[in-house]
């Protein structure tokens, strides 16, 4: 009997990691696609166009956070809690109620941003020509609102596959349409700029063309999920027929619970985006006050948003994937108050996140300049220095993202919001000092983000410990991955120098160094004993991976006997 219970728990843990891995891989692929298409897009738009593009996206992201971006998390949490209690009818009613809510709110916010784009870009953003990109993105707010509810429903049912597939479709369409739109509209804007005497009209129009891909990609993703719902409708009807739930929740109650759930999530996630908007707004105003022209500070901003942020966000995508799977899984464990399962999920989610984030941090430090040359053909000092200095935020933001989801799964919804608010205040003070007192220019944005993420990690770790008594394990979560990453970094740097001297060129030395880095890190992480046998077997295809590790003697010697 005990053995059966153990197997049941193991199956749940396997599913949690498998579903997390599916979404993490999908998000990683979408970010890779994003990096690949942003290379030619960056070249088409130039640094000024990337500045308009990035600034409009910050406002779009903020509007999304305040309106409906929290819905996937809230719907996932509410649906999974009801499915765990076999209340399938109530779970479906949550979906319907959230869908109506998203349509109303999404449409309202979309119209407000569209018609208010002129005032926002001129008075708030200090960048009037960002209006074109912002108006295009405003249309996408409505589409993404509905899209988020559909993704949250499937995640709450315990499957990340529809979300994963829809994200890949969305990004592929986004890439194609963005490049075509940017190229065509940049030429149109340039021609119009020559007639009007506005030299930045070409980059501004190009930025609007680039944002067109975001809207069209979201539409295609929505169509796929609507198809998935239509395929799944027979199963839904069967579940509703066999449901014996005595108490059916009213839509009024569902809406109330939904609002209570999303309010702290909105606040905490909005802080992550509002700090970017505030950063860029403060940066522009201070730079203008210090005598820089709009062209100069928008070019710096374009490097920050178009090159630095694009690369930093790639590993963050995998953390977001794992975080999304943590919430329904942690909610179910918390509902039955299974301490051991809660601790296992917290430990595994943070440890696997750090195993991805830490080597990315070291890799960005070691290969900062080669990566900028490889991806953007940019050998100037500023982009590489930004990446090297700011790469530590990969570790910090990944950790804070997963810990946010852990707290949300533990029903401590207000903690991430409170912690984000405290961190924002500290962050803004640090930014002001770095910009005005130290005059660190664009590096102040990176430095203040490091301060913000450090605060979030410390406060979230304290909140998790207080919520469930969990004490963070240090050795296998941080020290061993860092040791393996340092070994990787040294070998990678030597390998890059060798191939650069022996072969040279833009592509081969960097690509070979990255390939060697992956192999060296994988071997190091296994030989150092970072993963237990159970951890390896819990991975997708874990038994096969474990057999291969034993066959090639990749596990610590004491575990082979």
C-alpha positions as CSV (number, residue, x, y, z in Angstrom):
1,X,0.0,0.0,0.0
2,X,2.8,2.4,0.9
3,X,4.6,1.5,-2.3
4,X,1.4,2.3,-4.3
5,X,1.2,5.7,-2.6
6,X,4.8,6.4,-3.4
7,X,4.3,5.5,-7.0
8,X,1.3,7.8,-7.2
9,X,3.3,10.7,-5.8
10,X,6.1,9.9,-8.2
11,X,3.7,10.0,-11.1
12,X,2.5,13.4,-10.1
13,X,6.1,14.7,-9.8
14,X,6.9,13.3,-13.2
15,X,3.9,15.0,-14.8
16,X,4.8,18.3,-13.1
17,X,8.3,18.2,-14.5
18,X,7.2,16.9,-18.0
19,X,4.5,19.6,-18.4
20,X,7.0,22.2,-17.1
21,X,9.6,20.9,-19.6
22,X,7.1,21.0,-22.5
23,X,6.3,24.7,-21.8
24,X,9.9,25.6,-21.0
25,X,11.1,24.1,-24.3
26,X,8.3,25.9,-26.2
27,X,9.1,29.2,-24.6
28,X,12.8,28.7,-25.3
29,X,12.1,27.9,-28.9
30,X,9.9,31.0,-29.2
31,X,12.7,33.2,-27.7
32,X,15.3,31.7,-30.1
33,X,13.0,32.5,-33.0
34,X,12.6,35.9,-31.5
35,X,16.4,36.4,-31.3
36,X,16.8,35.1,-34.8
37,X,14.2,37.4,-36.4
38,X,15.2,40.4,-34.3
39,X,18.7,40.3,-35.9
40,X,17.4,41.3,-39.4
41,X,14.6,43.4,-37.8
42,X,17.3,45.3,-35.8
43,X,19.3,45.9,-39.0
44,X,16.1,47.1,-40.8
45,X,15.0,49.5,-38.1
46,X,18.4,50.8,-36.9
47,X,19.0,51.9,-33.3
48,X,16.5,54.8,-33.6
49,X,13.7,52.5,-34.9
50,X,14.5,49.9,-32.2
51,X,14.1,52.7,-29.7
52,X,10.6,53.5,-30.9
53,X,9.8,49.8,-31.2
54,X,11.0,49.0,-27.7
55,X,9.3,51.9,-26.0
56,X,5.9,51.2,-27.6
57,X,6.3,47.6,-26.5
58,X,6.9,48.7,-22.9
59,X,3.6,50.6,-22.9
60,X,1.8,47.7,-24.6
61,X,3.2,45.3,-22.0
62,X,2.1,47.6,-19.2
63,X,-1.4,47.8,-20.6
64,X,-1.5,44.1,-21.0
65,X,-0.5,43.5,-17.4
66,X,-3.1,45.9,-16.0
67,X,-5.9,44.5,-18.1
68,X,-5.6,40.7,-18.8
69,X,-2.1,39.3,-18.7
70,X,-2.7,37.9,-15.2
71,X,-5.7,35.9,-16.5
72,X,-3.8,32.8,-17.6
73,X,-2.3,32.5,-14.1
74,X,-5.7,33.2,-12.3
75,X,-7.7,30.9,-14.6
76,X,-5.1,28.1,-14.3
77,X,-5.1,28.4,-10.5
78,X,-8.9,28.4,-10.2
79,X,-9.5,25.7,-12.7
80,X,-6.9,23.3,-11.2
81,X,-8.3,23.8,-7.7
82,X,-11.7,22.8,-8.9
83,X,-10.5,19.9,-11.0
84,X,-8.6,18.6,-8.0
85,X,-11.9,18.5,-6.1
86,X,-13.6,16.9,-9.1
87,X,-15.8,20.0,-9.6
88,X,-15.7,19.9,-13.4
89,X,-18.8,21.9,-14.0
90,X,-17.5,24.7,-11.8
91,X,-14.1,24.6,-13.5
92,X,-15.9,25.1,-16.9
93,X,-17.9,27.9,-15.4
94,X,-14.7,29.6,-14.4
95,X,-13.5,29.4,-18.0
96,X,-16.7,30.9,-19.4
97,X,-16.8,33.7,-16.8
98,X,-13.2,34.5,-17.4
99,X,-13.7,34.5,-21.2
100,X,-16.5,37.1,-21.0
101,X,-14.5,39.2,-18.6
102,X,-11.5,39.1,-20.9
103,X,-13.6,40.2,-23.9
104,X,-15.0,43.2,-22.1
105,X,-11.8,44.4,-20.4
106,X,-9.6,43.6,-23.4
107,X,-11.8,45.5,-25.8
108,X,-12.0,48.5,-23.4
109,X,-8.3,48.8,-22.8
110,X,-7.5,48.2,-26.5
111,X,-9.8,51.2,-27.5
112,X,-8.3,53.4,-24.8
113,X,-4.7,52.8,-25.9
114,X,-5.5,53.2,-29.6
115,X,-7.2,56.5,-29.2
116,X,-4.9,57.7,-26.4
117,X,-1.7,56.7,-28.2
118,X,-0.9,60.3,-29.3
119,X,-1.1,61.7,-25.8
120,X,0.8,58.8,-24.3
121,X,3.7,58.9,-26.8
122,X,4.0,62.7,-26.6
123,X,3.5,63.5,-23.0
124,X,4.4,60.3,-21.1
125,X,7.0,58.8,-23.3
126,X,8.7,62.0,-24.6
127,X,8.8,60.2,-28.0
128,X,5.9,61.4,-30.2
129,X,6.9,59.2,-33.2
130,X,6.3,56.1,-31.1
131,X,2.5,56.7,-31.7
132,X,2.4,54.6,-34.9
133,X,3.8,51.4,-33.3
134,X,1.7,51.9,-30.2
135,X,-1.6,52.1,-32.2
136,X,-0.8,48.9,-34.0
137,X,-0.1,47.1,-30.7
138,X,-3.3,48.4,-29.2
139,X,-5.3,46.2,-31.5
140,X,-3.4,43.2,-30.1
141,X,-4.5,43.8,-26.6
142,X,-8.0,42.5,-27.3
143,X,-6.7,39.4,-29.1
144,X,-4.2,38.5,-26.4
145,X,-6.8,38.9,-23.6
146,X,-9.0,36.1,-25.1
147,X,-5.9,34.1,-25.9
148,X,-4.7,34.2,-22.3
149,X,-8.0,32.7,-20.9
150,X,-7.8,29.8,-23.4
151,X,-4.2,29.1,-22.4
152,X,-5.0,29.3,-18.7
153,X,-7.9,26.9,-19.0
154,X,-5.8,24.2,-20.7
155,X,-3.0,24.7,-18.1
156,X,-5.5,24.3,-15.3
157,X,-6.6,21.0,-16.8
158,X,-3.0,19.9,-16.4
159,X,-1.8,20.0,-20.1
160,X,0.7,22.6,-21.4
161,X,0.7,21.2,-24.9
162,X,-2.0,23.5,-26.4
163,X,-0.3,26.6,-24.9
164,X,3.2,25.4,-26.1
165,X,2.0,24.8,-29.7
166,X,0.1,28.1,-29.8
167,X,3.2,30.0,-28.6
168,X,5.4,28.5,-31.4
169,X,2.7,29.2,-34.0
170,X,2.4,32.8,-32.7
171,X,6.1,33.4,-32.8
172,X,6.7,32.0,-36.3
173,X,3.9,34.1,-37.8
174,X,5.2,37.1,-35.7
175,X,8.7,36.7,-37.2
176,X,7.5,36.5,-40.8
177,X,5.0,39.4,-40.6
178,X,7.3,41.6,-38.5
179,X,10.1,41.5,-41.0
180,X,7.9,42.0,-44.0
181,X,6.0,44.8,-42.3
182,X,9.1,46.6,-41.0
183,X,10.8,46.4,-44.4
184,X,7.8,47.8,-46.4
185,X,6.8,50.5,-43.9
186,X,10.3,51.7,-43.3
187,X,10.6,52.5,-47.1
188,X,7.1,54.2,-47.0
189,X,8.1,56.2,-43.9
190,X,11.5,57.2,-45.4
191,X,9.7,58.5,-48.5
192,X,7.2,60.4,-46.4
193,X,9.9,61.8,-44.2
194,X,11.8,63.3,-47.2
195,X,8.6,65.2,-48.1
196,X,7.8,66.3,-44.6
197,X,11.4,67.0,-43.5
198,X,11.2,64.5,-40.6
199,X,14.2,62.2,-40.8
200,X,13.0,59.8,-38.1
201,X,9.7,59.0,-39.9
202,X,11.3,56.0,-41.6
203,X,12.4,54.3,-38.4
204,X,9.0,55.2,-36.7
205,X,7.0,53.6,-39.6
206,X,9.3,50.7,-39.6
207,X,8.7,50.1,-35.9
208,X,5.0,50.1,-36.6
209,X,5.5,47.5,-39.3
210,X,7.6,45.4,-36.9
211,X,4.8,45.5,-34.3
212,X,2.3,44.3,-36.8
213,X,3.7,40.8,-36.5
214,X,2.8,40.7,-32.8
215,X,-0.9,41.2,-33.6
216,X,-1.1,38.8,-36.5
217,X,0.8,36.1,-34.6
218,X,-1.6,36.4,-31.7
219,X,-4.6,36.0,-34.1
220,X,-3.1,32.8,-35.5
221,X,-2.4,31.5,-32.0
222,X,-6.0,32.3,-31.0
223,X,-7.4,30.4,-34.0
224,X,-5.3,27.3,-33.1
225,X,-6.6,27.3,-29.5
226,X,-10.2,27.8,-30.7
227,X,-9.6,24.7,-32.9
228,X,-8.2,22.9,-29.8
229,X,-11.3,23.8,-27.8
230,X,-13.6,22.5,-30.6
231,X,-11.7,19.2,-30.6
232,X,-11.9,18.9,-26.8
233,X,-15.6,19.9,-26.6
234,X,-16.9,16.2,-26.6
235,X,-14.7,15.5,-23.5
236,X,-16.0,18.7,-21.8
237,X,-19.6,17.7,-22.5
238,X,-18.9,14.2,-21.1
239,X,-17.3,15.6,-18.0
240,X,-20.2,18.0,-17.4
241,X,-22.8,15.1,-17.8
242,X,-21.0,12.9,-15.3
243,X,-20.2,15.7,-12.8
244,X,-22.1,15.2,-9.5
245,X,-21.1,18.5,-7.9
246,X,-23.9,19.6,-5.6
247,X,-23.0,23.3,-5.3
248,X,-22.8,25.0,-8.7
249,X,-21.0,28.4,-8.4
250,X,-22.8,31.4,-9.8
251,X,-21.0,33.6,-12.3
252,X,-21.2,36.5,-9.9
253,X,-19.2,34.5,-7.3
254,X,-16.8,33.4,-10.0
255,X,-16.2,37.0,-11.1
256,X,-15.6,38.0,-7.5
257,X,-13.1,35.2,-6.9
258,X,-11.5,36.0,-10.2
259,X,-11.0,39.7,-9.3
260,X,-9.7,38.8,-5.9
261,X,-7.2,36.4,-7.5
262,X,-6.0,38.6,-10.3
263,X,-5.7,41.9,-8.3
264,X,-2.4,41.0,-6.5
265,X,-1.1,39.1,-9.5
266,X,-1.8,42.2,-11.7
267,X,0.0,44.4,-9.2
268,X,3.1,42.2,-8.8
269,X,3.5,41.5,-12.6
270,X,2.7,45.1,-13.4
271,X,5.6,46.2,-11.2
272,X,8.0,44.2,-13.4
273,X,6.8,46.2,-16.4
274,X,6.2,49.5,-14.9
275,X,9.8,49.6,-13.7
276,X,10.9,49.3,-17.4
277,X,8.5,52.1,-18.5
278,X,9.6,54.3,-15.6
279,X,13.3,53.4,-16.3
280,X,13.0,54.5,-20.0
281,X,10.9,57.6,-19.2
282,X,13.3,58.7,-16.4
283,X,16.3,57.9,-18.7
284,X,14.9,59.9,-21.6
285,X,14.1,63.0,-19.4
286,X,17.5,62.9,-17.5
287,X,19.4,62.4,-20.8
288,X,17.5,65.3,-22.4
289,X,18.2,67.5,-19.4
290,X,21.9,66.6,-19.6
291,X,22.0,67.9,-23.2
292,X,21.6,64.7,-25.3
293,X,19.5,64.9,-28.4
294,X,16.5,62.6,-29.0
295,X,18.4,60.7,-31.6
296,X,21.3,60.1,-29.2
297,X,19.3,58.7,-26.3
298,X,16.9,56.8,-28.5
299,X,19.9,55.0,-30.1
300,X,21.2,54.1,-26.6
301,X,17.7,52.9,-25.7
302,X,17.6,50.9,-28.9
303,X,20.8,49.0,-27.9
304,X,19.3,48.3,-24.5
305,X,15.9,47.1,-25.6
306,X,16.8,45.6,-29.0
307,X,20.0,43.8,-28.2
308,X,20.6,43.5,-24.5
309,X,17.0,42.8,-23.4
310,X,16.4,40.4,-26.3
311,X,19.3,38.2,-25.3
312,X,18.6,38.4,-21.5
313,X,15.0,37.3,-22.1
314,X,15.9,34.0,-23.8
315,X,16.8,32.0,-20.6
316,X,14.0,33.9,-18.7
317,X,11.5,32.2,-21.1
318,X,12.4,28.8,-19.8
319,X,11.9,30.0,-16.2
320,X,8.5,31.3,-17.2
321,X,7.6,27.9,-18.6
322,X,8.5,26.1,-15.4
323,X,6.8,28.8,-13.3
324,X,3.5,28.3,-15.3
325,X,3.5,24.6,-14.5
326,X,4.3,25.2,-10.8
327,X,1.1,27.1,-10.1
328,X,-1.5,24.4,-10.8
329,X,0.8,21.7,-9.4
330,X,1.5,23.7,-6.2
331,X,-2.2,24.7,-5.8
332,X,-3.2,21.0,-5.8
333,X,-0.4,20.1,-3.2
334,X,-1.4,23.0,-1.0
335,X,-5.1,22.1,-1.2
336,X,-4.4,18.7,0.5
337,X,-1.6,20.3,2.7
338,X,1.0,17.7,1.6
339,X,4.2,19.3,3.1
340,X,6.6,16.8,1.6
341,X,5.1,17.3,-1.9
342,X,5.2,21.0,-1.4
343,X,8.9,21.0,-0.4
344,X,9.8,18.6,-3.3
345,X,8.1,20.9,-5.8
346,X,9.7,24.0,-4.4
347,X,13.2,22.4,-4.3
348,X,12.9,20.9,-7.8
349,X,11.5,24.1,-9.5
350,X,14.2,26.4,-8.0
351,X,17.0,23.9,-8.6
352,X,16.1,23.2,-12.2
353,X,15.7,26.9,-12.9
354,X,19.1,27.6,-11.4
355,X,20.7,24.9,-13.5
356,X,19.5,26.8,-16.6
357,X,20.0,30.3,-15.4
358,X,23.5,30.1,-13.9
359,X,25.3,28.7,-17.0
360,X,23.5,31.3,-19.1
361,X,24.8,34.0,-16.8
362,X,28.4,32.7,-17.1
363,X,28.1,32.2,-20.8
364,X,26.9,35.8,-21.4
365,X,29.9,37.1,-19.4
366,X,32.4,35.0,-21.3
367,X,30.9,35.4,-24.8
368,X,29.4,38.9,-24.5
369,X,31.3,40.4,-27.4
370,X,31.3,37.3,-29.7
371,X,27.5,37.0,-29.2
372,X,27.0,40.6,-30.2
373,X,29.2,40.2,-33.3
374,X,27.5,36.9,-34.2
375,X,23.9,38.0,-33.8
376,X,24.1,41.7,-34.7
377,X,27.5,42.2,-36.3
378,X,28.1,44.8,-33.7
379,X,31.7,44.9,-32.3
380,X,31.2,48.2,-30.4
381,X,31.9,48.2,-26.7
382,X,28.6,49.3,-25.3
383,X,26.3,46.3,-26.2
384,X,28.9,43.8,-25.1
385,X,29.5,45.7,-21.8
386,X,25.8,45.9,-21.1
387,X,25.4,42.1,-21.6
388,X,28.4,41.2,-19.5
389,X,27.4,43.5,-16.6
390,X,23.7,42.8,-16.7
391,X,23.9,39.0,-17.2
392,X,23.6,38.3,-13.5
393,X,20.0,39.5,-13.7
394,X,19.3,36.2,-15.6
395,X,19.9,34.3,-12.4
396,X,18.1,36.8,-10.2
397,X,15.0,37.3,-12.5
398,X,14.7,33.5,-13.1
399,X,14.7,32.9,-9.3
400,X,12.3,35.7,-8.6
401,X,9.9,34.6,-11.4
402,X,9.7,31.0,-10.1
403,X,9.5,32.1,-6.4
404,X,6.6,34.4,-7.4
405,X,4.7,31.4,-8.9
406,X,5.5,29.3,-5.8
407,X,4.0,31.9,-3.6
408,X,0.9,32.2,-5.8
409,X,0.5,28.4,-5.8
410,X,0.7,28.5,-1.9
411,X,-2.2,31.0,-2.0
412,X,0.1,33.8,-0.8
413,X,-1.0,36.1,-3.7
414,X,-0.3,39.4,-2.0
415,X,3.3,38.6,-1.1
416,X,4.8,38.9,-4.6
417,X,2.9,42.2,-5.0
418,X,4.1,43.6,-1.7
419,X,7.7,42.5,-2.4
420,X,7.6,44.0,-5.9
421,X,6.4,47.3,-4.5
422,X,9.2,47.5,-2.0
423,X,11.7,46.5,-4.6
424,X,10.4,49.1,-7.0
425,X,11.0,51.9,-4.5
426,X,14.6,50.8,-3.8
427,X,15.1,50.3,-7.6
428,X,14.0,53.9,-8.5
429,X,16.2,55.4,-5.8
430,X,19.1,53.4,-7.1
431,X,18.3,54.5,-10.7
432,X,18.1,58.2,-9.8
433,X,21.5,58.0,-8.0
434,X,23.2,56.1,-10.9
435,X,21.8,58.5,-13.5
436,X,22.1,61.9,-11.8
437,X,24.9,61.5,-9.3
438,X,27.2,59.0,-11.0
439,X,26.1,59.8,-14.6
440,X,26.4,56.2,-15.6
441,X,24.2,56.8,-18.7
442,X,22.7,53.6,-20.2
443,X,24.6,51.4,-17.6
444,X,22.3,52.9,-14.9
445,X,19.4,51.0,-16.3
446,X,21.3,47.7,-16.0
447,X,22.6,48.5,-12.5
448,X,19.2,49.5,-11.1
449,X,17.6,46.3,-12.5
450,X,20.2,44.3,-10.6
451,X,19.2,46.1,-7.4
452,X,15.5,45.4,-8.1
453,X,16.0,41.7,-8.7
454,X,18.2,41.2,-5.7
455,X,15.5,42.7,-3.5
456,X,12.8,40.5,-5.1
457,X,14.8,37.3,-4.5
458,X,15.6,38.1,-0.9
459,X,12.0,39.1,0.0
460,X,10.4,36.2,-1.9
461,X,12.7,33.6,-0.2
462,X,11.8,35.0,3.2
463,X,8.1,34.9,2.3
464,X,8.3,31.2,1.1
465,X,10.0,30.2,4.3
466,X,7.4,32.0,6.4
467,X,4.5,30.5,4.4
468,X,5.4,26.8,4.6
469,X,8.6,26.5,6.6
470,X,10.8,25.7,3.6
471,X,14.5,26.3,4.1
472,X,16.4,26.9,0.9
473,X,19.0,24.2,0.1
474,X,22.3,25.9,-1.1
475,X,24.8,23.3,-2.2
476,X,22.9,21.4,-5.1
477,X,20.8,24.5,-6.0
478,X,23.5,27.1,-6.3
479,X,27.1,26.1,-5.5
480,X,27.3,23.0,-7.7
481,X,25.7,24.6,-10.8
482,X,27.9,27.6,-10.3
483,X,31.0,25.4,-10.0
484,X,30.0,23.5,-13.2
485,X,29.3,26.9,-15.0
486,X,32.7,28.3,-14.0
487,X,34.4,25.1,-15.4
488,X,32.3,25.6,-18.6
489,X,33.2,29.3,-18.7
490,X,37.0,28.7,-18.6
491,X,36.9,25.9,-21.2
492,X,34.5,28.0,-23.4
493,X,36.7,31.1,-23.4
494,X,39.8,29.0,-24.3
495,X,37.9,27.2,-27.0
496,X,36.7,30.6,-28.5
497,X,40.3,32.0,-28.5
498,X,41.5,28.8,-30.2
499,X,38.9,28.8,-33.0
500,X,39.2,32.5,-33.4
501,X,43.0,32.2,-33.9
502,X,42.8,29.0,-36.0
503,X,39.8,29.8,-38.2
504,X,38.6,33.3,-37.5
505,X,35.4,34.8,-38.8
506,X,32.1,35.8,-37.3
507,X,30.3,32.5,-37.0
508,X,32.5,29.4,-36.5
509,X,34.4,30.5,-33.4
510,X,31.3,31.6,-31.5
511,X,29.2,28.6,-32.6
512,X,31.9,26.1,-31.7
513,X,32.4,27.7,-28.3
514,X,28.7,27.5,-27.6
515,X,28.5,23.9,-28.6
516,X,31.5,23.0,-26.4
517,X,30.0,25.0,-23.5
518,X,26.8,22.9,-23.6
519,X,28.7,19.6,-23.5
520,X,31.2,20.7,-20.8
521,X,28.4,22.0,-18.6
522,X,26.2,18.9,-19.0
523,X,29.1,16.6,-18.1
524,X,30.2,18.8,-15.1
525,X,26.7,19.1,-13.7
526,X,26.3,15.3,-13.7
527,X,29.8,14.5,-12.4
528,X,29.4,17.0,-9.5
529,X,26.2,15.2,-8.4
530,X,23.9,18.1,-8.7
531,X,21.0,15.8,-9.7
532,X,20.0,12.8,-7.7
533,X,19.0,9.6,-9.4
534,X,15.3,10.5,-8.7
535,X,15.8,13.9,-10.3
536,X,17.2,12.4,-13.5
537,X,14.4,9.8,-13.7
538,X,11.8,12.5,-13.2
539,X,12.9,14.3,-16.3
540,X,11.1,13.6,-19.7
541,X,12.6,10.3,-20.9
542,X,14.4,10.2,-17.5
543,X,14.9,6.4,-17.4
544,X,16.7,6.5,-20.8
545,X,18.8,9.5,-19.7
546,X,19.7,7.7,-16.5
547,X,20.8,4.6,-18.4
548,X,23.0,6.7,-20.7
549,X,24.6,8.5,-17.8
550,X,25.5,5.2,-16.2
551,X,26.7,3.7,-19.5
552,X,29.1,6.6,-20.1
553,X,30.1,7.0,-16.4
554,X,28.7,10.5,-16.1
555,X,27.5,10.1,-12.5
556,X,29.7,10.5,-9.4
557,X,31.7,7.4,-8.7
558,X,30.1,6.6,-5.3
559,X,26.7,6.4,-7.0
560,X,27.7,3.8,-9.6
561,X,28.1,1.0,-7.0
